[in-house]
Every structure is written in C-alpha cells, then in structure tokens.
Amino acid sequence: MALSYKARRRWSLVVLLVGLPGYIFVATKLATWINPQNILVELLVYVVLGVVWVLPFKSLFKGIGQADPDADPNDEKAE
C-alpha cells in the first residue's frame, strides 16, 4: 500500500525529528565501541553510517520537496 503525499510528508518529518537524533546517538556509540586508532578509519565509519541510515527511507523522502501532485492546481492554499 502506497502512502499518500501528505502521509509521506508527515512520516518524513517524524523520521527527521525523532529517528535521526536517535540514529546519531546509536552511530556515535557504535563508533566509540569500535574505537578506531586511525582517524581515516573513524572518518570512514562515520561516512558509511551517515549514508546507511537514509537507504531504508529513500522512497519516503522521494518527491517531498515538490508540490503535492494530488492537489488541485486552482487551489490558492496549495503549497
């Protein structure tokens, strides 16, 4: 079942405001637990973890910055 445009906007906001800070906390704890001695290894860990979080949400974020495709073009209230 596909989500509507408004539902995807709401869920993307929840992911960014609640999920992302939680993921940042987990990623920093994981990077600390790995305890790399080389700064390049640590940078690589952060880059990989920084990209991995968005992969499951790619379809959720796709097209969110665009105008609502279901909105009436004559409606003045459309964003």
DSSP file (Angstrom, degrees, kcal/mol; ACC not computed):
  #  RESIDUE AA STRUCTURE BP1 BP2  ACC     N-H-->O    O-->H-N    N-H-->O    O-->H-N    TCO  KAPPA ALPHA  PHI   PSI    X-CA   Y-CA   Z-CA
    1    1 A M              0   0    0      0, 0.0     2,-0.3     0, 0.0     0, 0.0   0.000 360.0 360.0 360.0 125.5    0.0    0.0    0.0
    2    2 A A        -     0   0    0      1,-0.1     2,-0.2     0, 0.0     0, 0.0  -0.586 360.0-123.4 -83.9 142.4    1.5    3.3   -1.1
    3    3 A L        -     0   0    0     -2,-0.3    -1,-0.1     1,-0.1     2,-0.0  -0.556  26.4-113.3 -81.6 148.2    1.4    6.3    1.3
    4    4 A S     >  -     0   0    0     -2,-0.2     4,-2.6     1,-0.1     5,-0.2  -0.285  31.1-104.1 -72.6 167.3   -0.3    9.5    0.2
    5    5 A Y  H  > S+     0   0    0      1,-0.2     4,-2.1     2,-0.2     5,-0.1   0.912 122.0  48.1 -60.2 -44.3    1.8   12.6   -0.3
    6    6 A K  H  > S+     0   0    0      2,-0.2     4,-2.2     1,-0.2    -1,-0.2   0.884 111.4  50.1 -66.0 -38.3    0.7   14.1    3.0
    7    7 A A  H  > S+     0   0    0      2,-0.2     4,-2.8     1,-0.2     5,-0.2   0.903 110.0  50.5 -66.6 -40.5    1.3   10.9    4.9
    8    8 A R  H  X S+     0   0    0     -4,-2.6     4,-2.3     2,-0.2    -2,-0.2   0.891 109.9  51.0 -64.8 -37.6    4.8   10.7    3.4
    9    9 A R  H  X S+     0   0    0     -4,-2.1     4,-1.7    -5,-0.2    -2,-0.2   0.923 112.7  45.9 -63.4 -43.4    5.5   14.4    4.4
   10   10 A R  H  X S+     0   0    0     -4,-2.2     4,-2.1     1,-0.2    -2,-0.2   0.934 114.4  46.7 -66.0 -45.8    4.4   13.7    8.0
   11   11 A W  H  X S+     0   0    0     -4,-2.8     4,-2.6     1,-0.2    -1,-0.2   0.869 109.7  53.9 -66.5 -35.4    6.4   10.5    8.3
   12   12 A S  H  X S+     0   0    0     -4,-2.3     4,-2.3    -5,-0.2    -1,-0.2   0.882 108.2  50.7 -66.1 -35.2    9.5   12.1    6.8
   13   13 A L  H  X S+     0   0    0     -4,-1.7     4,-2.5     2,-0.2     5,-0.3   0.907 110.5  49.0 -66.0 -41.3    9.2   14.8    9.5
   14   14 A V  H  X>S+     0   0    0     -4,-2.1     4,-2.5     2,-0.2     5,-1.3   0.917 111.3  50.1 -62.7 -43.3    8.9   12.2   12.2
   15   15 A V  I  <>S+     0   0    0     -4,-2.6     5,-2.4     3,-0.2    -2,-0.2   0.917 114.7  43.7 -62.2 -43.0   11.9   10.4   10.9
   16   16 A L  I  <5S+     0   0    0     -4,-2.3    -2,-0.2     3,-0.2    -1,-0.2   0.863 121.1  38.2 -72.6 -35.4   14.0   13.6   10.7
   17   17 A L  I  <5S+     0   0    0     -4,-2.5    -2,-0.2    -5,-0.2    -1,-0.2   0.777 135.4  14.5 -88.6 -27.3   12.9   14.9   14.2
   18   18 A V  I  X5S+     0   0    0     -4,-2.5     4,-1.3    -5,-0.3    -3,-0.2   0.776 127.8  44.0-112.6 -49.5   12.8   11.7   16.2
   19   19 A G  I  ><S+     0   0    0     -5,-1.3     4,-2.6     1,-0.2    -3,-0.2   0.900 109.0  53.9 -70.9 -42.3   14.6    8.9   14.2
   20   20 A L  H  ><S+     0   0    0     -5,-2.4     4,-2.6     2,-0.2     5,-0.2   0.920 108.3  47.9 -64.7 -45.5   17.7   10.8   13.1
   21   21 A P  H  > S+     0   0    0      0, 0.0     4,-2.1     0, 0.0    -1,-0.2   0.900 113.7  49.7 -61.1 -37.2   18.7   12.1   16.5
   22   22 A G  H  X S+     0   0    0     -4,-1.3     4,-2.2     2,-0.2    -2,-0.2   0.907 111.4  48.4 -64.8 -41.1   18.3    8.5   17.8
   23   23 A Y  H  X S+     0   0    0     -4,-2.6     4,-3.0     2,-0.2     5,-0.2   0.886 108.6  53.9 -66.5 -38.3   20.3    7.1   15.0
   24   24 A I  H  X S+     0   0    0     -4,-2.6     4,-2.4     2,-0.2     5,-0.2   0.914 109.0  49.5 -61.0 -42.4   23.1    9.7   15.6
   25   25 A F  H  X S+     0   0    0     -4,-2.1     4,-2.1     2,-0.2    -2,-0.2   0.938 113.9  44.9 -61.1 -47.2   23.2    8.6   19.2
   26   26 A V  H  X S+     0   0    0     -4,-2.2     4,-2.5     1,-0.2    -2,-0.2   0.895 112.6  51.8 -65.0 -40.3   23.5    4.9   18.2
   27   27 A A  H  X S+     0   0    0     -4,-3.0     4,-2.6     2,-0.2    -1,-0.2   0.896 110.3  47.6 -65.9 -40.3   26.1    5.7   15.5
   28   28 A T  H  X S+     0   0    0     -4,-2.4     4,-2.2     2,-0.2    -1,-0.2   0.902 112.6  49.3 -68.8 -38.7   28.3    7.6   17.9
   29   29 A K  H  X S+     0   0    0     -4,-2.1     4,-2.3    -5,-0.2    -2,-0.2   0.911 112.5  48.5 -63.6 -40.8   28.1    4.8   20.5
   30   30 A L  H  X S+     0   0    0     -4,-2.5     4,-2.3     2,-0.2    -2,-0.2   0.913 111.6  48.9 -64.9 -43.0   28.9    2.3   17.8
   31   31 A A  H  X S+     0   0    0     -4,-2.6     4,-1.6     1,-0.2    -1,-0.2   0.867 112.7  48.5 -65.4 -35.7   31.9    4.4   16.5
   32   32 A T  H  < S+     0   0    0     -4,-2.2    -2,-0.2     2,-0.2    -1,-0.2   0.883 110.4  51.1 -69.6 -38.2   33.1    4.7   20.1
   33   33 A W  H  < S+     0   0    0     -4,-2.3    -2,-0.2     1,-0.2    -1,-0.2   0.875 108.7  50.8 -66.4 -38.3   32.7    1.0   20.7
   34   34 A I  H  < S-     0   0    0     -4,-2.3    -1,-0.2    -5,-0.1    -2,-0.2   0.875  90.8-164.9 -66.1 -37.2   34.7    0.2   17.5
   35   35 A N     <  -     0   0    0     -4,-1.6     2,-0.2    -5,-0.2    -3,-0.1   0.943   4.9-157.6  52.6  62.8   37.4    2.6   18.8
   36   36 A P        -     0   0    0      0, 0.0    -1,-0.1     0, 0.0    -2,-0.0  -0.469  12.9-156.4 -71.4 140.9   39.4    3.1   15.7
   37   37 A Q  S    S+     0   0    0     -2,-0.2     2,-0.4     4,-0.0    -2,-0.0   0.727  75.9  71.2 -86.6 -24.2   43.0    4.2   16.2
   38   38 A N  S  > S-     0   0    0      1,-0.1     4,-1.9     2,-0.0     3,-0.2  -0.796  74.8-142.9 -97.8 134.6   43.4    5.7   12.8
   39   39 A I  H  > S+     0   0    0     -2,-0.4     4,-2.3     1,-0.2     5,-0.1   0.824 102.2  55.8 -64.9 -31.6   41.5    9.0   12.0
   40   40 A L  H  > S+     0   0    0      2,-0.2     4,-2.3     1,-0.2    -1,-0.2   0.867 106.2  50.1 -69.8 -35.5   40.8    7.8    8.4
   41   41 A V  H  > S+     0   0    0      2,-0.2     4,-2.3     1,-0.2    -2,-0.2   0.912 111.4  48.9 -66.7 -41.8   39.1    4.6    9.7
   42   42 A E  H  X S+     0   0    0     -4,-1.9     4,-2.2     2,-0.2    -2,-0.2   0.908 111.0  49.9 -63.8 -41.9   37.0    6.7   12.0
   43   43 A L  H  X S+     0   0    0     -4,-2.3     4,-2.5     1,-0.2    -2,-0.2   0.910 110.0  51.0 -61.6 -42.5   36.1    9.0    9.2
   44   44 A L  H  X S+     0   0    0     -4,-2.3     4,-2.6     2,-0.2     5,-0.2   0.901 108.6  51.8 -62.2 -41.5   35.1    6.0    7.0
   45   45 A V  H  X S+     0   0    0     -4,-2.3     4,-2.5     1,-0.2    -2,-0.2   0.927 112.2  45.7 -60.7 -45.7   32.9    4.7    9.8
   46   46 A Y  H  X S+     0   0    0     -4,-2.2     4,-1.9     2,-0.2    -2,-0.2   0.877 112.8  49.9 -67.6 -37.2   31.1    8.0   10.2
   47   47 A V  H  X S+     0   0    0     -4,-2.5     4,-1.4     2,-0.2    -2,-0.2   0.934 113.1  46.2 -66.0 -45.3   30.7    8.4    6.4
   48   48 A V  H  X S+     0   0    0     -4,-2.6     4,-2.5     1,-0.2     3,-0.5   0.939 115.3  45.8 -63.2 -46.5   29.3    4.8    6.0
   49   49 A L  H  X S+     0   0    0     -4,-2.5     4,-1.1     1,-0.2    -1,-0.2   0.821 109.4  57.1 -66.6 -29.0   26.9    5.2    8.9
   50   50 A G  H  < S+     0   0    0     -4,-1.9     4,-0.2    -5,-0.2    -1,-0.2   0.785 114.5  37.2 -71.3 -27.6   25.9    8.7    7.6
   51   51 A V  H >X S+     0   0    0     -4,-1.4     3,-0.9    -3,-0.5     4,-0.7   0.814 108.2  63.1 -90.9 -35.0   24.8    7.2    4.3
   52   52 A V  H >< S+     0   0    0     -4,-2.5     3,-0.7     1,-0.2    -2,-0.2   0.818  92.4  63.8 -63.5 -33.0   23.3    3.9    5.6
   53   53 A W  T 3< S+     0   0    0     -4,-1.1     4,-0.3     1,-0.2    -1,-0.2   0.816 102.0  49.2 -64.4 -29.6   20.5    5.5    7.7
   54   54 A V  T X4 S+     0   0    0     -3,-0.9     3,-0.8    -4,-0.2     4,-0.3   0.696  88.7  82.4 -86.2 -18.2   18.8    7.0    4.6
   55   55 A L  G X< S+     0   0    0     -4,-0.7     3,-1.1    -3,-0.7     4,-0.3   0.885  91.9  47.2 -57.8 -43.5   18.7    3.9    2.5
   56   56 A P  G 3  S+     0   0    0      0, 0.0    -1,-0.3     0, 0.0     3,-0.2   0.760 115.9  47.4 -68.9 -19.9   15.6    2.4    4.1
   57   57 A F  G <> S+     0   0    0     -3,-0.8     4,-2.1    -4,-0.3     5,-0.2   0.247  76.7 108.8-103.8  12.5   13.8    5.7    3.8
   58   58 A K  H <> S+     0   0    0     -3,-1.1     4,-1.2    -4,-0.3    -1,-0.2   0.909  82.4  45.0 -57.6 -45.9   14.7    6.6    0.2
   59   59 A S  H  4 S+     0   0    0     -4,-0.3    -1,-0.2    -3,-0.2    -2,-0.1   0.799 110.6  56.0 -70.4 -26.9   11.1    6.0   -1.0
   60   60 A L  H  4 S+     0   0    0     -3,-0.2    -1,-0.2     1,-0.2    -2,-0.2   0.905 112.9  39.4 -69.9 -41.4    9.7    8.0    1.9
   61   61 A F  H >< S+     0   0    0     -4,-2.1     3,-1.7    -7,-0.2     4,-0.3   0.625  87.5 114.8 -84.4 -14.2   11.8   11.1    1.1
   62   62 A K  T 3< S-     0   0    0     -4,-1.2   -54,-0.0     1,-0.3    -3,-0.0  -0.409  90.8  -1.8 -65.4 121.3   11.4   10.9   -2.7
   63   63 A G  T >  S+     0   0    0     -2,-0.3     3,-1.0     1,-0.0    -1,-0.3   0.522  89.1 126.7  81.7   6.9    9.5   13.9   -4.0
   64   64 A I  T <  S+     0   0    0     -3,-1.7    -2,-0.1     1,-0.2    -3,-0.1   0.840  71.3  54.7 -67.1 -32.5    8.8   15.5   -0.6
   65   65 A G  T 3  S+     0   0    0     -4,-0.3    -1,-0.2     2,-0.0     2,-0.1   0.567  96.2  86.3 -77.8  -8.0   10.2   18.9   -1.7
   66   66 A Q  S <  S-     0   0    0     -3,-1.0     2,-0.0     1,-0.1     0, 0.0  -0.381  92.2 -85.9 -87.6 168.0    7.9   19.0   -4.8
   67   67 A A        -     0   0    0      1,-0.1    -1,-0.1    -2,-0.1    -2,-0.0  -0.351  57.9 -84.7 -68.5 155.0    4.4   20.4   -4.9
   68   68 A D    >   -     0   0    0      1,-0.2     3,-1.0    -3,-0.1    -1,-0.1  -0.465  35.0-155.7 -62.8 117.6    1.6   18.0   -4.0
   69   69 A P  T 3  S+     0   0    0      0, 0.0    -1,-0.2     0, 0.0    -2,-0.1   0.727  92.7  51.7 -69.9 -19.4    0.7   16.0   -7.1
   70   70 A D  T 3  S+     0   0    0      2,-0.1     2,-0.1     3,-0.0    -2,-0.1   0.523  87.5 107.8 -92.2  -6.9   -2.8   15.4   -5.9
   71   71 A A  S <  S-     0   0    0     -3,-1.0    -4,-0.0     1,-0.1     3,-0.0  -0.366  80.5-105.6 -74.9 151.3   -3.6   19.0   -5.1
   72   72 A D    >   -     0   0    0      1,-0.1     3,-1.6    -2,-0.1     6,-0.2  -0.628  22.8-142.8 -72.8 124.5   -6.0   21.0   -7.2
   73   73 A P  T 3  S+     0   0    0      0, 0.0    -1,-0.1     0, 0.0    -2,-0.1   0.733 100.4  55.2 -65.2 -19.6   -3.9   23.4   -9.3
   74   74 A N  T 3  S+     0   0    0      3,-0.0     2,-0.4     2,-0.0    -2,-0.0   0.555  81.9 107.3 -86.6  -8.3   -6.6   26.1   -8.9
   75   75 A D    X   -     0   0    0     -3,-1.6     3,-0.8     1,-0.2    -4,-0.0  -0.590  57.3-158.7 -74.9 123.3   -6.5   25.9   -5.2
   76   76 A E  T 3  S+     0   0    0     -2,-0.4    -1,-0.2     1,-0.2    -2,-0.0   0.716  87.9  62.9 -74.5 -21.0   -4.8   29.0   -3.8
   77   77 A K  T 3  S+     0   0    0      2,-0.0    -1,-0.2    -3,-0.0    -2,-0.1   0.569  75.5 116.8 -82.1  -8.8   -3.9   27.3   -0.5
   78   78 A A    <         0   0    0     -3,-0.8   -11,-0.0    -6,-0.2     0, 0.0  -0.304 360.0 360.0 -62.7 142.1   -1.7   24.7   -2.2
   79   79 A E              0   0    0      0, 0.0    -1,-0.1     0, 0.0    -3,-0.0   0.459 360.0 360.0 -81.7 360.0    2.0   24.9   -1.1
